[in-house]
Amino acid sequence: MIASLLLFSIFVIGVAAIIVTVLRKLGLDQKETFTLFLLATAAVVASAFILFLTSA
């Protein structure tokens, strides 16, 4: 269960990194894309934690 959560979070962080790269190509500056990446990472961690709590 925990391994699948880790795999899922790694996948979503990878997708978020790809989205951030695309946004940077479109002209967003470094600080905005980093903030978006942090928000996406926090959302993944929160959802994984909620899934862990509901499965326990």
C-alpha positions in Angstrom: 0.0 0.0 0.0 2.7 2.5 1.0 4.8 1.5 -2.1 1.8 2.2 -4.4 1.4 5.6 -2.7 5.0 6.4 -3.2 4.9 5.3 -6.8 1.8 7.5 -7.3 3.3 10.5 -5.7 6.5 10.1 -7.8 4.4 9.9 -10.9 2.3 13.0 -10.0 5.5 15.0 -9.2 6.9 14.0 -12.5 3.8 15.2 -14.3 3.9 18.5 -12.3 7.6 18.9 -13.3 6.6 18.5 -17.0 3.7 21.0 -16.6 6.1 23.5 -14.9 8.6 23.0 -17.8 5.8 23.8 -20.3 4.6 26.8 -18.3 8.2 28.1 -18.2 8.4 27.7 -22.0 5.2 29.8 -22.3 6.9 32.6 -20.4 6.2 32.3 -16.7 9.2 33.3 -14.6 11.1 31.1 -12.2 9.4 32.1 -9.0 5.8 31.5 -10.3 6.7 28.1 -11.7 8.5 27.1 -8.5 5.4 28.2 -6.5 3.1 26.1 -8.8 5.5 23.1 -8.4 5.4 23.5 -4.6 1.6 23.7 -4.6 1.3 20.6 -6.8 3.8 18.7 -4.5 1.8 19.7 -1.4 -1.4 18.6 -3.0 0.1 15.1 -3.8 1.5 14.7 -0.3 -1.9 15.7 1.2 -3.9 13.4 -1.0 -1.5 10.5 -0.3 -1.8 11.2 3.5 -5.6 11.2 3.3 -5.5 8.0 1.3 -3.2 6.5 4.0 -5.5 7.6 6.8 -8.6 6.3 5.2 -7.0 2.9 4.4 -5.7 2.4 7.9 
